[in-house]
């Protein structure tokens, strides 16, 4: 099955997901496979439904560990298939990331 959807992430969401070593599933991945990937990345699942999984990641060893102990990320599903995420939610969503353009 070919999936035509995109997964638009903001730079902040992608960076924080990378900082906490969160899995970044492919669009169309089955919810059970995403849940297994989260477990193998030591995430604690805080909420799960047919359309959403909210997972908590420990920030130890990451660039943001001095600010937050945990970051929560949302993974969104349609028909039990991954469509969007991971999006930062909860306390970590207040993180501001600034960048400078290099010529």
N, CA, C and O atoms as CSV, one atom per row, in Angstrom:
chain,resi,resn,atom,element,x,y,z
A,1,UNK,N,N,0.835,-1.178,0.000
A,1,UNK,CA,C,0.000,0.000,0.000
A,1,UNK,C,C,0.882,1.244,0.000
A,1,UNK,O,O,1.773,1.383,0.838
A,2,UNK,N,N,0.634,2.126,-0.925
A,2,UNK,CA,C,1.407,3.357,-1.002
A,2,UNK,C,C,0.639,4.465,-0.289
A,2,UNK,O,O,-0.550,4.667,-0.534
A,3,UNK,N,N,1.326,5.175,0.589
A,3,UNK,CA,C,0.691,6.259,1.325
A,3,UNK,C,C,1.139,7.574,0.721
A,3,UNK,O,O,2.337,7.813,0.571
A,4,UNK,N,N,0.193,8.428,0.374
A,4,UNK,CA,C,0.502,9.693,-0.285
A,4,UNK,C,C,0.614,10.861,0.694
A,4,UNK,O,O,0.939,11.977,0.287
A,5,UNK,N,N,0.349,10.618,1.977
A,5,UNK,CA,C,0.322,11.709,2.940
A,5,UNK,C,C,1.724,12.150,3.350
A,5,UNK,O,O,2.689,11.389,3.278
A,6,UNK,N,N,1.798,13.394,3.775
A,6,UNK,CA,C,3.034,13.959,4.298
A,6,UNK,C,C,2.916,14.052,5.816
A,6,UNK,O,O,1.820,13.936,6.364
A,7,UNK,N,N,4.026,14.258,6.487
A,7,UNK,CA,C,4.041,14.407,7.933
A,7,UNK,C,C,4.728,15.725,8.257
A,7,UNK,O,O,5.928,15.747,8.530
A,8,UNK,N,N,3.974,16.835,8.229
A,8,UNK,CA,C,4.601,18.137,8.451
A,8,UNK,C,C,4.973,18.347,9.920
A,8,UNK,O,O,4.098,18.417,10.783
A,9,UNK,N,N,6.256,18.445,10.195
A,9,UNK,CA,C,6.735,18.697,11.549
A,9,UNK,C,C,7.393,20.063,11.595
A,9,UNK,O,O,8.038,20.487,10.635
A,10,UNK,N,N,7.228,20.744,12.709
A,10,UNK,CA,C,7.965,21.973,12.915
A,10,UNK,C,C,9.383,21.594,13.304
A,10,UNK,O,O,9.622,20.502,13.818
A,11,UNK,N,N,10.318,22.492,13.059
A,11,UNK,CA,C,11.719,22.229,13.393
A,11,UNK,C,C,11.856,21.880,14.866
A,11,UNK,O,O,12.600,20.965,15.220
A,12,UNK,N,N,11.141,22.607,15.736
A,12,UNK,CA,C,11.223,22.351,17.169
A,12,UNK,C,C,10.814,20.922,17.500
A,12,UNK,O,O,11.498,20.246,18.269
A,13,UNK,N,N,9.701,20.454,16.925
A,13,UNK,CA,C,9.237,19.093,17.187
A,13,UNK,C,C,10.288,18.074,16.765
A,13,UNK,O,O,10.586,17.136,17.504
A,14,UNK,N,N,10.843,18.262,15.581
A,14,UNK,CA,C,11.840,17.321,15.064
A,14,UNK,C,C,13.110,17.335,15.916
A,14,UNK,O,O,13.677,16.279,16.195
A,15,UNK,N,N,13.560,18.520,16.331
A,15,UNK,CA,C,14.777,18.600,17.146
A,15,UNK,C,C,14.584,17.957,18.515
A,15,UNK,O,O,15.434,17.187,18.962
A,16,UNK,N,N,13.482,18.265,19.177
A,16,UNK,CA,C,13.253,17.694,20.503
A,16,UNK,C,C,13.096,16.182,20.414
A,16,UNK,O,O,13.604,15.460,21.272
A,17,UNK,N,N,12.407,15.694,19.396
A,17,UNK,CA,C,12.285,14.247,19.203
A,17,UNK,C,C,13.669,13.619,19.026
A,17,UNK,O,O,13.928,12.529,19.534
A,18,UNK,N,N,14.549,14.306,18.309
A,18,UNK,CA,C,15.913,13.812,18.127
A,18,UNK,C,C,16.679,13.872,19.446
A,18,UNK,O,O,17.398,12.932,19.786
A,19,UNK,N,N,16.533,14.967,20.191
A,19,UNK,CA,C,17.225,15.116,21.476
A,19,UNK,C,C,16.907,13.969,22.428
A,19,UNK,O,O,17.804,13.469,23.108
A,20,UNK,N,N,15.638,13.541,22.490
A,20,UNK,CA,C,15.240,12.499,23.440
A,20,UNK,C,C,15.243,11.108,22.808
A,20,UNK,O,O,14.753,10.146,23.400
A,21,UNK,N,N,15.796,11.011,21.609
A,21,UNK,CA,C,15.926,9.728,20.906
A,21,UNK,C,C,14.572,9.051,20.690
A,21,UNK,O,O,14.440,7.837,20.849
A,22,UNK,N,N,13.571,9.851,20.325
A,22,UNK,CA,C,12.233,9.313,20.072
A,22,UNK,C,C,12.179,8.705,18.673
A,22,UNK,O,O,12.800,9.221,17.744
A,23,UNK,N,N,11.434,7.608,18.525
A,23,UNK,CA,C,11.281,7.043,17.186
A,23,UNK,C,C,10.491,7.992,16.285
A,23,UNK,O,O,9.590,8.698,16.737
A,24,UNK,N,N,10.851,7.992,15.006
A,24,UNK,CA,C,10.158,8.810,14.018
A,24,UNK,C,C,9.579,7.861,12.966
A,24,UNK,O,O,10.210,7.596,11.943
A,25,UNK,N,N,8.369,7.351,13.231
A,25,UNK,CA,C,7.781,6.345,12.335
A,25,UNK,C,C,7.474,6.890,10.949
A,25,UNK,O,O,7.288,8.092,10.756
A,26,UNK,N,N,7.428,5.987,10.008
A,26,UNK,CA,C,7.029,6.333,8.646
A,26,UNK,C,C,5.503,6.443,8.600
A,26,UNK,O,O,4.804,5.696,9.285
A,27,UNK,N,N,4.988,7.374,7.794
A,27,UNK,CA,C,3.547,7.500,7.609
A,27,UNK,C,C,3.011,6.151,7.116
A,27,UNK,O,O,3.565,5.553,6.193
A,28,UNK,N,N,1.932,5.685,7.740
A,28,UNK,CA,C,1.333,4.406,7.371
A,28,UNK,C,C,1.727,3.252,8.275
A,28,UNK,O,O,1.150,2.169,8.181
A,29,UNK,N,N,2.706,3.467,9.152
A,29,UNK,CA,C,3.142,2.408,10.073
A,29,UNK,C,C,1.990,2.057,11.020
A,29,UNK,O,O,1.273,2.947,11.476
A,30,UNK,N,N,1.813,0.787,11.314
A,30,UNK,CA,C,0.734,0.342,12.183
A,30,UNK,C,C,0.954,0.813,13.618
A,30,UNK,O,O,2.088,0.876,14.094
A,31,UNK,N,N,-0.141,1.142,14.300
A,31,UNK,CA,C,-0.060,1.653,15.666
A,31,UNK,C,C,0.682,0.692,16.591
A,31,UNK,O,O,1.458,1.131,17.440
A,32,UNK,N,N,0.458,-0.588,16.443
A,32,UNK,CA,C,1.129,-1.573,17.309
A,32,UNK,C,C,2.645,-1.529,17.103
A,32,UNK,O,O,3.402,-1.669,18.063
A,33,UNK,N,N,3.086,-1.339,15.871
A,33,UNK,CA,C,4.520,-1.236,15.586
A,33,UNK,C,C,5.110,0.042,16.176
A,33,UNK,O,O,6.240,0.042,16.665
A,34,UNK,N,N,4.344,1.132,16.127
A,34,UNK,CA,C,4.798,2.384,16.733
A,34,UNK,C,C,4.906,2.202,18.244
A,34,UNK,O,O,5.881,2.640,18.856
A,35,UNK,N,N,3.916,1.562,18.841
A,35,UNK,CA,C,3.921,1.308,20.292
A,35,UNK,C,C,5.138,0.463,20.677
A,35,UNK,O,O,5.783,0.739,21.688
A,36,UNK,N,N,5.453,-0.546,19.893
A,36,UNK,CA,C,6.633,-1.373,20.165
A,36,UNK,C,C,7.921,-0.555,20.044
A,36,UNK,O,O,8.843,-0.725,20.841
A,37,UNK,N,N,7.982,0.329,19.051
A,37,UNK,CA,C,9.164,1.187,18.886
A,37,UNK,C,C,9.310,2.123,20.084
A,37,UNK,O,O,10.422,2.356,20.559
A,38,UNK,N,N,8.203,2.654,20.568
A,38,UNK,CA,C,8.244,3.522,21.740
A,38,UNK,C,C,8.778,2.764,22.951
A,38,UNK,O,O,9.616,3.280,23.691
A,39,UNK,N,N,8.299,1.554,23.148
A,39,UNK,CA,C,8.758,0.732,24.273
A,39,UNK,C,C,10.252,0.446,24.174
A,39,UNK,O,O,10.964,0.475,25.178
A,40,UNK,N,N,10.722,0.171,22.966
A,40,UNK,CA,C,12.152,-0.137,22.803
A,40,UNK,C,C,13.027,1.101,22.981
A,40,UNK,O,O,14.241,0.978,23.148
A,41,UNK,N,N,12.418,2.313,22.948
A,41,UNK,CA,C,13.145,3.559,23.190
A,41,UNK,C,C,12.915,4.054,24.620
A,41,UNK,O,O,13.149,5.223,24.926
A,42,UNK,N,N,12.455,3.148,25.493
A,42,UNK,CA,C,12.240,3.431,26.925
A,42,UNK,C,C,11.218,4.529,27.186
A,42,UNK,O,O,11.311,5.230,28.194
A,43,UNK,N,N,10.264,4.687,26.310
A,43,UNK,CA,C,9.200,5.670,26.529
A,43,UNK,C,C,8.115,5.061,27.406
A,43,UNK,O,O,7.860,3.858,27.359
A,44,UNK,N,N,7.485,5.908,28.200
A,44,UNK,CA,C,6.340,5.500,29.003
A,44,UNK,C,C,5.094,6.031,28.295
A,44,UNK,O,O,4.989,7.229,28.031
A,45,UNK,N,N,4.158,5.142,27.992
A,45,UNK,CA,C,2.938,5.565,27.307
A,45,UNK,C,C,1.965,6.120,28.340
A,45,UNK,O,O,1.522,5.411,29.243
A,46,UNK,N,N,1.643,7.407,28.190
A,46,UNK,CA,C,0.744,8.090,29.126
A,46,UNK,C,C,-0.709,7.984,28.712
A,46,UNK,O,O,-1.602,7.955,29.558
A,47,UNK,N,N,-0.947,7.927,27.411
A,47,UNK,CA,C,-2.308,7.904,26.883
A,47,UNK,C,C,-2.299,7.151,25.566
A,47,UNK,O,O,-1.379,7.290,24.760
A,48,UNK,N,N,-3.342,6.345,25.359
A,48,UNK,CA,C,-3.453,5.631,24.083
A,48,UNK,C,C,-4.914,5.488,23.700
A,48,UNK,O,O,-5.756,5.111,24.515
A,49,UNK,N,N,-5.198,5.798,22.440
A,49,UNK,CA,C,-6.527,5.579,21.870
A,49,UNK,C,C,-6.328,5.157,20.425
A,49,UNK,O,O,-5.194,4.969,19.985
A,50,UNK,N,N,-7.407,5.009,19.689
A,50,UNK,CA,C,-7.286,4.630,18.279
A,50,UNK,C,C,-6.610,5.718,17.447
A,50,UNK,O,O,-6.037,5.434,16.396
A,51,UNK,N,N,-6.679,6.964,17.921
A,51,UNK,CA,C,-6.167,8.079,17.124
A,51,UNK,C,C,-4.938,8.761,17.711
A,51,UNK,O,O,-4.362,9.641,17.071
A,52,UNK,N,N,-4.517,8.368,18.933
A,52,UNK,CA,C,-3.441,9.093,19.595
A,52,UNK,C,C,-2.666,8.230,20.572
A,52,UNK,O,O,-3.243,7.429,21.308
A,53,UNK,N,N,-1.347,8.403,20.571
A,53,UNK,CA,C,-0.504,7.880,21.639
A,53,UNK,C,C,0.307,9.062,22.153
A,53,UNK,O,O,0.925,9.788,21.374
A,54,UNK,N,N,0.301,9.250,23.466
A,54,UNK,CA,C,1.156,10.251,24.098
A,54,UNK,C,C,2.205,9.474,24.889
A,54,UNK,O,O,1.878,8.662,25.755
A,55,UNK,N,N,3.470,9.740,24.573
A,55,UNK,CA,C,4.572,9.010,25.201
A,55,UNK,C,C,5.502,9.986,25.909
A,55,UNK,O,O,5.750,11.088,25.419
A,56,UNK,N,N,6.014,9.571,27.068
A,56,UNK,CA,C,6.939,10.391,27.849
A,56,UNK,C,C,8.352,9.825,27.715
A,56,UNK,O,O,8.593,8.632,27.899
A,57,UNK,N,N,9.274,10.732,27.387
A,57,UNK,CA,C,10.674,10.370,27.226
A,57,UNK,C,C,11.506,11.065,28.282
A,57,UNK,O,O,11.274,12.232,28.596
A,58,UNK,N,N,12.475,10.350,28.831
A,58,UNK,CA,C,13.418,10.926,29.778
A,58,UNK,C,C,14.440,11.732,28.991
A,58,UNK,O,O,14.882,11.300,27.926
A,59,UNK,N,N,14.820,12.895,29.501
A,59,UNK,CA,C,15.763,13.761,28.782
A,59,UNK,C,C,17.207,13.556,29.218
A,59,UNK,O,O,18.093,14.268,28.745
A,60,UNK,N,N,17.466,12.603,30.106
A,60,UNK,CA,C,18.834,12.391,30.604
A,60,UNK,C,C,19.808,12.173,29.439
A,60,UNK,O,O,19.570,11.348,28.557
A,61,UNK,N,N,20.901,12.926,29.459
A,61,UNK,CA,C,21.912,12.806,28.417
A,61,UNK,C,C,21.612,13.635,27.179
A,61,UNK,O,O,22.376,13.610,26.214
A,62,UNK,N,N,20.497,14.374,27.198
A,62,UNK,CA,C,20.138,15.189,26.039
A,62,UNK,C,C,20.493,16.653,26.290
A,62,UNK,O,O,20.753,17.039,27.429
A,63,UNK,N,N,20.504,17.467,25.238
A,63,UNK,CA,C,20.816,18.892,25.403
A,63,UNK,C,C,19.794,19.651,26.254
A,63,UNK,O,O,20.070,20.774,26.677
A,64,UNK,N,N,18.631,19.071,26.512
A,64,UNK,CA,C,17.611,19.781,27.287
A,64,UNK,C,C,17.427,19.215,28.695
A,64,UNK,O,O,16.480,19.595,29.385
A,65,UNK,N,N,18.310,18.316,29.136
A,65,UNK,CA,C,18.119,17.701,30.448
A,65,UNK,C,C,18.228,18.689,31.605
A,65,UNK,O,O,17.670,18.448,32.675
A,66,UNK,N,N,18.942,19.803,31.405
A,66,UNK,CA,C,19.051,20.786,32.484
A,66,UNK,C,C,17.776,21.610,32.625
A,66,UNK,O,O,17.595,22.298,33.629
A,67,UNK,N,N,16.891,21.548,31.632
A,67,UNK,CA,C,15.647,22.322,31.656
A,67,UNK,C,C,14.471,21.443,32.081
A,67,UNK,O,O,13.670,21.839,32.927
A,68,UNK,N,N,14.372,20.252,31.492
A,68,UNK,CA,C,13.255,19.348,31.752
A,68,UNK,C,C,13.760,17.938,32.012
A,68,UNK,O,O,14.729,17.484,31.403
A,69,UNK,N,N,13.082,17.251,32.932
A,69,UNK,CA,C,13.423,15.857,33.218
A,69,UNK,C,C,12.788,14.922,32.189
A,69,UNK,O,O,13.356,13.889,31.833
A,70,UNK,N,N,11.594,15.307,31.716
A,70,UNK,CA,C,10.856,14.494,30.739
A,70,UNK,C,C,10.267,15.387,29.660
A,70,UNK,O,O,10.025,16.574,29.880
A,71,UNK,N,N,10.042,14.803,28.493
A,71,UNK,CA,C,9.300,15.475,27.420
A,71,UNK,C,C,8.246,14.508,26.909
A,71,UNK,O,O,8.500,13.316,26.738
A,72,UNK,N,N,7.054,15.050,26.667
A,72,UNK,CA,C,5.954,14.249,26.155
A,72,UNK,C,C,5.773,14.538,24.664
A,72,UNK,O,O,5.807,15.690,24.231
A,73,UNK,N,N,5.581,13.473,23.895
A,73,UNK,CA,C,5.391,13.598,22.445
A,73,UNK,C,C,4.104,12.889,22.039
A,73,UNK,O,O,3.770,11.827,22.564
A,74,UNK,N,N,3.389,13.497,21.094
A,74,UNK,CA,C,2.155,12.917,20.566
A,74,UNK,C,C,2.405,12.278,19.209
A,74,UNK,O,O,3.099,12.832,18.356
A,75,UNK,N,N,1.820,11.097,19.033
A,75,UNK,CA,C,1.830,10.392,17.758
A,75,UNK,C,C,0.368,10.214,17.355
A,75,UNK,O,O,-0.416,9.650,18.118
A,76,UNK,N,N,-0.012,10.688,16.161
A,76,UNK,CA,C,-1.407,10.660,15.717
A,76,UNK,C,C,-1.637,9.564,14.671
A,76,UNK,O,O,-0.772,9.269,13.847
A,77,UNK,N,N,-2.844,8.970,14.735
A,77,UNK,CA,C,-3.183,7.832,13.885
A,77,UNK,C,C,-4.542,8.024,13.233
A,77,UNK,O,O,-5.408,8.722,13.759
A,78,UNK,N,N,-4.710,7.399,12.092
A,78,UNK,CA,C,-5.990,7.305,11.417
A,78,UNK,C,C,-6.144,5.852,10.988
A,78,UNK,O,O,-5.261,5.303,10.329
A,79,UNK,N,N,-7.251,5.232,11.354
A,79,UNK,CA,C,-7.473,3.801,11.068
A,79,UNK,C,C,-6.303,2.958,11.579
A,79,UNK,O,O,-5.872,2.012,10.920
A,80,UNK,N,N,-5.797,3.313,12.763
A,80,UNK,CA,C,-4.695,2.628,13.431
A,80,UNK,C,C,-3.385,2.666,12.645
A,80,UNK,O,O,-2.501,1.837,12.866
A,81,UNK,N,N,-3.260,3.630,11.724
A,81,UNK,CA,C,-2.018,3.823,10.976
A,81,UNK,C,C,-1.465,5.211,11.284
A,81,UNK,O,O,-2.207,6.190,11.360
A,82,UNK,N,N,-0.152,5.272,11.459
A,82,UNK,CA,C,0.503,6.529,11.819
A,82,UNK,C,C,0.333,7.562,10.709
A,82,UNK,O,O,0.549,7.267,9.533
A,83,UNK,N,N,-0.064,8.805,11.106
A,83,UNK,CA,C,-0.223,9.870,10.124
A,83,UNK,C,C,0.570,11.129,10.464
A,83,UNK,O,O,1.082,11.786,9.557
A,84,UNK,N,N,0.688,11.489,11.756
A,84,UNK,CA,C,1.349,12.739,12.127
A,84,UNK,C,C,2.136,12.603,13.425
A,84,UNK,O,O,1.728,11.886,14.338
A,85,UNK,N,N,3.257,13.294,13.494
A,85,UNK,CA,C,4.024,13.351,14.733
A,85,UNK,C,C,5.464,12.954,14.512
A,85,UNK,O,O,5.872,12.702,13.378
A,86,UNK,N,N,6.223,12.895,15.554
A,86,UNK,CA,C,5.852,13.233,16.928
A,86,UNK,C,C,5.805,14.745,17.148
A,86,UNK,O,O,6.684,15.486,16.708
A,87,UNK,N,N,4.744,15.180,17.847
A,87,UNK,CA,C,4.587,16.582,18.212
A,87,UNK,C,C,4.857,16.749,19.699
A,87,UNK,O,O,4.398,15.946,20.510
A,88,UNK,N,N,5.596,17.783,20.056
A,88,UNK,CA,C,5.900,18.063,21.457
A,88,UNK,C,C,4.644,18.596,22.126
A,88,UNK,O,O,3.948,19.450,21.577
A,89,UNK,N,N,4.363,18.085,23.313
A,89,UNK,CA,C,3.207,18.527,24.086
A,89,UNK,C,C,3.626,18.683,25.544
A,89,UNK,O,O,4.745,18.321,25.910
A,90,UNK,N,N,2.754,19.210,26.363
A,90,UNK,CA,C,3.069,19.367,27.784
A,90,UNK,C,C,4.113,20.444,28.026
A,90,UNK,O,O,4.250,21.383,27.242
A,91,UNK,N,N,4.848,20.297,29.126
A,91,UNK,CA,C,5.833,21.308,29.545
A,91,UNK,C,C,6.859,21.625,28.472
A,91,UNK,O,O,7.197,22.791,28.270
A,92,UNK,N,N,7.356,20.616,27.786
A,92,UNK,CA,C,8.412,20.826,26.785
A,92,UNK,C,C,7.950,21.670,25.601
A,92,UNK,O,O,8.778,22.190,24.854
A,93,UNK,N,N,6.661,21.810,25.426
A,93,UNK,CA,C,6.181,22.599,24.291
A,93,UNK,C,C,6.513,24.081,24.451
A,93,UNK,O,O,6.404,24.846,23.493
A,94,UNK,N,N,6.919,24.492,25.654
A,94,UNK,CA,C,7.273,25.900,25.869
A,94,UNK,C,C,8.723,26.209,25.485
A,94,UNK,O,O,9.146,27.364,25.546
A,95,UNK,N,N,9.485,25.188,25.091
A,95,UNK,CA,C,10.882,25.400,24.681
A,95,UNK,C,C,10.912,26.271,23.429
A,95,UNK,O,O,10.155,26.051,22.483
A,96,UNK,N,N,11.797,27.258,23.441
A,96,UNK,CA,C,11.987,28.121,22.277
A,96,UNK,C,C,13.360,27.812,21.703
A,96,UNK,O,O,14.358,27.829,22.423
A,97,UNK,N,N,13.411,27.532,20.415
A,97,UNK,CA,C,14.667,27.241,19.753
A,97,UNK,C,C,14.925,28.359,18.748
A,97,UNK,O,O,14.112,28.616,17.860
A,98,UNK,N,N,16.064,29.014,18.903
A,98,UNK,CA,C,16.428,30.093,17.998
A,98,UNK,C,C,17.561,29.634,17.088
A,98,UNK,O,O,18.394,28.813,17.471
A,99,UNK,N,N,17.572,30.171,15.897
A,99,UNK,CA,C,18.617,29.795,14.939
A,99,UNK,C,C,19.144,31.038,14.250
A,99,UNK,O,O,18.458,32.055,14.146
A,100,UNK,N,N,20.355,30.935,13.791
A,100,UNK,CA,C,20.977,32.016,13.036
A,100,UNK,C,C,21.356,31.484,11.663
A,100,UNK,O,O,21.953,30.414,11.543
A,101,UNK,N,N,21.008,32.231,10.643
A,101,UNK,CA,C,21.349,31.805,9.294
A,101,UNK,C,C,22.828,32.077,9.046
A,101,UNK,O,O,23.335,33.162,9.330
A,102,UNK,N,N,23.494,31.081,8.518
A,102,UNK,CA,C,24.911,31.205,8.202
A,102,UNK,C,C,25.038,31.390,6.696
A,102,UNK,O,O,24.516,30.592,5.917
A,103,UNK,N,N,25.734,32.447,6.294
A,103,UNK,CA,C,25.904,32.715,4.850
A,103,UNK,C,C,27.006,31.868,4.247
A,103,UNK,O,O,27.277,31.969,3.050
